[in-house]
Every structure is written in structure tokens, then in C-alpha cells.
Amino acid sequence: MPVSERPFPPSSRKAQIPVADPDTVERLKSKIGALSTATLQQLDASLPWYRGLRPDERSALGMVAQKGIASFVNWYQRPVSPAWVLSDVFGTAPTELTRSISLQKALQLIRVVVQVVEDRVPDLAADADQGALREAVLRYSREVAFAAADVYARAAETRGSWDTRLEALVVDAILRGESSDALRSRIAAVGWQSQARITVMVGSSPPEPNALFLNELRRTTDRIAEDTLVGIQGDRLILVLGGVENNESTYSRLSDLFGSGPVVYGPESESLVAASGSAQAAFAGLTAARAWPAAPRPVAADDLWPERVISGDDTARKALIRNIYRPLVGASNGLEETLSSYLNLGHSLEATSRALFVHANTVRYRLRRVCDITGWDPLLPREAFVLQTALMVGRLSQPSPGPAERPVTRP
């Protein structure tokens, strides 16, 4: 386990620890093996969780306990030694130990080691030197406890930094549309569990997204989503959300955490690997959102289909054809003709009925059928604009008429 040596100032350590008795030091050296054996036996007898560890974990902890006793002897003999207990005791322990053994359990182990040594003080020192040895044991146990806390803090910091980098890699891979075994491995490593209702929200990041902002962001998303990935790329904030319930209110709450400007969320995806489509739609919507100043905040990327088409987004063009134009053309009762006439005649029911030679109630019925089939209501101005855009891009997608089909103009 990589650690840094931090020796205490010699003057302060020499003032705290009395000079060790040579006879006591020799007894301690001769009893290191016996103390180590007694410590391992006591660990097995008094700590149930120790007995349940894997053999490699028991071996690593046993090595820490033995190194702790040997280090105490050296420390007691030369308290100003530059080999500080942090590296001397925990230097041989594997990094994975901090993942399987909590800090609380590590402190329990230290307590057992100290108790074993303290119980044997009468056998290790003369009567006159027992008080000094007990004091040294207590001081050393304090140093080891602080060293253990330092080791776990460093390990947690390292894991936190690595998790942040791994999260950034996953978000970047989703934005770029990767679908590889490496991405699936990274998704598993970040602990993502959701397999449905996955969407991507994008917008501007706050001016200074510090650690406090990120903590507040994660606390908020943890309450309203099963899984969350956070990415900050320059002035853009990206949220990948999984298992979101009550989408409209959830997205509205999350939009307050973004910076100024529009906030766009993409359509739901079935898996995190497939979320690149949601991310691409959200970013396309973010680019086109300024063309609709009255857009709600947040706004769905699909609500920005017309603006996205005008800005050159081919995905939005295909979506309009697939979801609106083709269903209308394939429907009966002349829905496409009725909608086209209604839009061209200034949204007038009476003018449309006269142009089509049908009753006004028939026009109303057909327009309701348009809403049922497409999900967009032609009686609402904004949704009528979406429908009109779908008609235009749909007609442009049809093959041009051949020479025989073109009208002949005579001079």
C-alpha cells in the first residue's frame, strides 16, 4: 500500500518518550514471536468477523498485527526513528484490504494487539519499568490508530478520484455512441443498476461548479432517480438518469440545478449502452432551443423537432416522417388532406369545410383523429407548427415526379 513517510520532529518525540530500559528492550525482542502468536489466537477468539475472512485477508491482517508488534519494539527502542509507523506497519498490506475491512474493524484489531501486549507487561519489564512500558504502549497505539485512519482516508480519496475519472469516461463514451465490451465493463464498475427509463439531460453548468455544488447535485438526484452519472464538459452540465419516476416534476426540479439558459432532456432509452441516442437528441435540442425563446425549462428534445430540422438535425427529420407524416398518409378519411387545408387556410374550420365540401363537424372529427394518430393537436398553435413541419419534410422525402408526371406548360 503506497504511503508517505512523515517522521515526527526528533526533539518532540524525545521529550515525550523516556529512554527505554535495555533489559526491557531485549525481553521485547525475544518475545516478538510469542506476542505475535498470542495476538493471532486472540484475534481468532474475540473477533467473529476475523474468523469469517478469506485466507488471504486473514494473512494480510495477521501480517499487519505482527508488523505492528515488531515496529513497536523498534519504536520503543528508538522513538526518534524516521521510519514512522504509517509505512512500517501498513506498508505490506495490500490496497484491497481497505475495501474488505472497514476502518472500525481495523481499529478493533489494533485494540486486540494493544491488549495482548499490555496484558504481558509484567513478563516483559521489571517492576520499575512497567509504568514506562505501559505508557509507551498507549502512545504507540495512538500513533497506529491515527496511521490506520490515514491509510483509509488515502484509500478513500484514491477510490473517489478513480471513480470520478471512470464516471467521466462512461459519460464521454455515451455521448460518442460507443457500444463495446469496454463500455459495459466500465458501466458495471461504476455500479449502474437501472435497465429502463434512462434519459440524458443537458444544459449550462453553473459559473463555478465546485465540490459543494456536485454534492448537492448528487444528493438531489439520489432522491429522485435510481442511478445518476454526472459529467461537466466545459460550460455544459450532463446528467444521465436511470429509473426516473414522475418525469415532468423530476426534470423540473433538476433544471433548477443547471446554469442559465435552456435545459433539454432526451427521449428515454432501454439501457445505458443505448443512451447515446438520448444524449444526441438532447444536445441537438440544446443547439436549436434558442430558436424557440418561449420554450419551457426544461423542454423535451422531441418538442424541438421543427427547430432541430431547421438547424440541420437529420435525426429530427426522420422522426417527423416516421412518427407524424407516414401515419397520416397511411390513415384513411383524408386526414393528411384535411390537415393540410386547415393549416393553409389560417386554421379556419369553416374555410376548410368549404374547401373540402364537407361539414365543419367532419373537419373537427378529422382533426381529432390527427391528434389521436400523431399525438399532436392541430388546434394548438405550437403543435400545429410541428405538424406543418412534418408535412413539409415528409413531402420533401418523397421522390420527385418523373418527366411524364410533370405538368406540361404551353407557350
PyMOL commands that set and color helices and strands:
alter all, ss='L'
color gray80, all
select helices_A, chain A and resi 10-16+22-30+32-46+48-51+55-77+85-90+97-100+103-119+121-124+127-176+181-189+211-224+247-255+273-291+301-310+314-330+335-344+349-356+360-374+381-397+403-405
alter helices_A, ss='H'
color red, helices_A
select strands_A, chain A and resi 198-204+227-233+236-242+264-265+299-300
alter strands_A, ss='S'
color yellow, strands_A
deselect
rebuild
show_as cartoon
